[in-house]
Structures are given as structure tokens and as C-alpha cells.
Amino acid sequence: MRLRVEFTTEPFDLEEAPAHAVAAREVIQKAQLDAVDVGPFGNTAEGGADAVLTAVAALLRDSLEAGATRVSLQVNVVREET
């Protein structure tokens, strides 16, 4: 099964990326995921279910430890083309 995760961390800082946002992005960029898209207001990545779920756990842990007060995320199943 393939999954897509979309996430943001708060509080926002329009001047520079806060430590919690950097921590979350580093987790996603280091994970064994495909189609990683990191942006200022939202981030997405796709991959196998085990890889995505492992990355989400690390993302939550690391971003909260780095000062995030809220992490919003959505995980969707990516339908395989037949």
C-alpha cells in the first residue's frame, strides 16, 4: 500500500523557518520516501505504508521536541493505477 502524507507545523514564522519546521522537513527528506515536496506552508511526501508511518512518528516526535505547538497532518491511501 502507498500512502501520501501532508503536514504543517505551528507556530508559523514568515521571516524564517522555525526549528520545529526544519526538524519536520529533515525527517521527511531523510526518510525513504518518494515525491517529497517541501514548501513554506505545507509539505507532502509519498511512499510505502511502513516508510510513511515510520516517518510520521519521527516527524511528530522531532517537531514537538523542537517547539511545535501544533502539527496538522493528513494521511491518504494512494490508489494504484491498473
Phi and psi restraints in degrees (value plus and minus 20) as a CYANA .aco file:
   2 ARG   PHI    -121.9   -81.9
   2 ARG   PSI     123.0   163.0
   3 LEU   PHI    -146.5  -106.5
   3 LEU   PSI     132.5   172.5
   4 ARG   PHI    -140.1  -100.1
   4 ARG   PSI     110.6   150.6
   5 VAL   PHI    -133.5   -93.5
   5 VAL   PSI     116.5   156.5
   6 GLU   PHI    -142.7  -102.7
   6 GLU   PSI     115.6   155.6
   7 PHE   PHI    -171.4  -131.4
   7 PHE   PSI     135.5   175.5
   8 THR   PHI    -159.8  -119.8
   8 THR   PSI     135.7   175.7
   9 THR   PHI    -143.7  -103.7
   9 THR   PSI     132.2   172.2
  10 GLU   PHI    -152.5  -112.5
  10 GLU   PSI     137.8   177.8
  11 PRO   PHI     -99.1   -59.1
  11 PRO   PSI     133.3   173.3
  12 PHE   PHI     -98.6   -58.6
  12 PHE   PSI     132.2   172.2
  13 ASP   PHI    -160.6  -120.6
  13 ASP   PSI      94.1   134.1
  14 LEU   PHI     -98.7   -58.7
  14 LEU   PSI     -34.3     5.7
  15 GLU   PHI    -100.9   -60.9
  15 GLU   PSI     -63.9   -23.9
  16 GLU   PHI    -174.2  -134.2
  16 GLU   PSI     138.7   178.7
  17 ALA   PHI     -88.7   -48.7
  17 ALA   PSI     104.4   144.4
  18 PRO   PHI     -88.3   -48.3
  18 PRO   PSI     141.7   181.7
  19 ALA   PHI     -76.3   -36.3
  19 ALA   PSI     -58.2   -18.2
  20 HIS   PHI     -87.0   -47.0
  20 HIS   PSI     -54.8   -14.8
  21 ALA   PHI     -90.0   -50.0
  21 ALA   PSI     -61.3   -21.3
  22 VAL   PHI     -83.1   -43.1
  22 VAL   PSI     -63.1   -23.1
  23 ALA   PHI     -80.6   -40.6
  23 ALA   PSI     -65.8   -25.8
  24 ALA   PHI     -83.0   -43.0
  24 ALA   PSI     -63.7   -23.7
  25 ARG   PHI     -85.5   -45.5
  25 ARG   PSI     -58.8   -18.8
  26 GLU   PHI     -82.9   -42.9
  26 GLU   PSI     -59.9   -19.9
  27 VAL   PHI     -79.3   -39.3
  27 VAL   PSI     -68.3   -28.3
  28 ILE   PHI     -86.2   -46.2
  28 ILE   PSI     -61.4   -21.4
  29 GLN   PHI     -89.2   -49.2
  29 GLN   PSI     -48.7    -8.7
  30 LYS   PHI    -105.8   -65.8
  30 LYS   PSI     -39.0     1.0
  31 ALA   PHI     -91.2   -51.2
  31 ALA   PSI     140.1   180.1
  32 GLN   PHI    -103.2   -63.2
  32 GLN   PSI      46.5    86.5
  33 LEU   PHI    -138.7   -98.7
  33 LEU   PSI     139.6   179.6
  34 ASP   PHI    -125.9   -85.9
  34 ASP   PSI     146.1   186.1
  35 ALA   PHI      28.8    68.8
  35 ALA   PSI      28.7    68.7
  36 VAL   PHI     -99.4   -59.4
  36 VAL   PSI     108.5   148.5
  37 ASP   PHI    -150.1  -110.1
  37 ASP   PSI      89.8   129.8
  38 VAL   PHI    -126.7   -86.7
  38 VAL   PSI     105.6   145.6
  39 GLY   PHI    -156.4  -116.4
  39 GLY   PSI     155.1   195.1
  40 PRO   PHI     -90.3   -50.3
  40 PRO   PSI     -45.8    -5.8
  41 PHE   PHI    -140.3  -100.3
  41 PHE   PSI     -19.9    20.1
  42 GLY   PHI    -195.9  -155.9
  42 GLY   PSI     135.2   175.2
  43 ASN   PHI    -158.2  -118.2
  43 ASN   PSI     123.9   163.9
  44 THR   PHI    -156.7  -116.7
  44 THR   PSI     134.5   174.5
  45 ALA   PHI    -177.6  -137.6
  45 ALA   PSI     133.8   173.8
  46 GLU   PHI    -148.6  -108.6
  46 GLU   PSI     135.9   175.9
  47 GLY   PHI     154.7   194.7
  47 GLY   PSI    -194.9  -154.9
  48 GLY   PHI     -83.6   -43.6
  48 GLY   PSI     134.5   174.5
  49 ALA   PHI     -76.5   -36.5
  49 ALA   PSI     -66.3   -26.3
  50 ASP   PHI     -82.2   -42.2
  50 ASP   PSI     -63.4   -23.4
  51 ALA   PHI     -85.8   -45.8
  51 ALA   PSI     -62.7   -22.7
  52 VAL   PHI     -85.9   -45.9
  52 VAL   PSI     -66.1   -26.1
  53 LEU   PHI     -85.7   -45.7
  53 LEU   PSI     -56.8   -16.8
  54 THR   PHI     -85.2   -45.2
  54 THR   PSI     -63.0   -23.0
  55 ALA   PHI     -85.2   -45.2
  55 ALA   PSI     -59.6   -19.6
  56 VAL   PHI     -82.8   -42.8
  56 VAL   PSI     -62.5   -22.5
  57 ALA   PHI     -81.0   -41.0
  57 ALA   PSI     -64.9   -24.9
  58 ALA   PHI     -87.8   -47.8
  58 ALA   PSI     -58.6   -18.6
  59 LEU   PHI     -80.1   -40.1
  59 LEU   PSI     -67.4   -27.4
  60 LEU   PHI     -81.8   -41.8
  60 LEU   PSI     -69.0   -29.0
  61 ARG   PHI     -80.9   -40.9
  61 ARG   PSI     -71.5   -31.5
  62 ASP   PHI     -89.4   -49.4
  62 ASP   PSI     -61.0   -21.0
  63 SER   PHI     -90.4   -50.4
  63 SER   PSI     -57.5   -17.5
  64 LEU   PHI     -87.2   -47.2
  64 LEU   PSI     -61.0   -21.0
  65 GLU   PHI     -84.4   -44.4
  65 GLU   PSI     -46.9    -6.9
  66 ALA   PHI    -109.5   -69.5
  66 ALA   PSI     -14.6    25.4
  67 GLY   PHI      90.8   130.8
  67 GLY   PSI     -16.0    24.0
  68 ALA   PHI     -84.0   -44.0
  68 ALA   PSI     117.7   157.7
  69 THR   PHI    -121.0   -81.0
  69 THR   PSI     -32.0     8.0
  70 ARG   PHI    -177.0  -137.0
  70 ARG   PSI     117.1   157.1
  71 VAL   PHI    -146.4  -106.4
  71 VAL   PSI      99.5   139.5
  72 SER   PHI    -125.2   -85.2
  72 SER   PSI     109.3   149.3
  73 LEU   PHI    -166.0  -126.0
  73 LEU   PSI     135.3   175.3
  74 GLN   PHI    -156.2  -116.2
  74 GLN   PSI     114.3   154.3
  75 VAL   PHI    -139.9   -99.9
  75 VAL   PSI     107.2   147.2
  76 ASN   PHI    -143.4  -103.4
  76 ASN   PSI     126.1   166.1
  77 VAL   PHI     -98.0   -58.0
  77 VAL   PSI     112.2   152.2
  78 VAL   PHI    -115.1   -75.1
  78 VAL   PSI      99.6   139.6
  79 ARG   PHI     -92.1   -52.1
  79 ARG   PSI     112.8   152.8
  80 GLU   PHI     -95.2   -55.2
  80 GLU   PSI     119.1   159.1
  81 GLU   PHI     -95.5   -55.5
  81 GLU   PSI     119.6   159.6
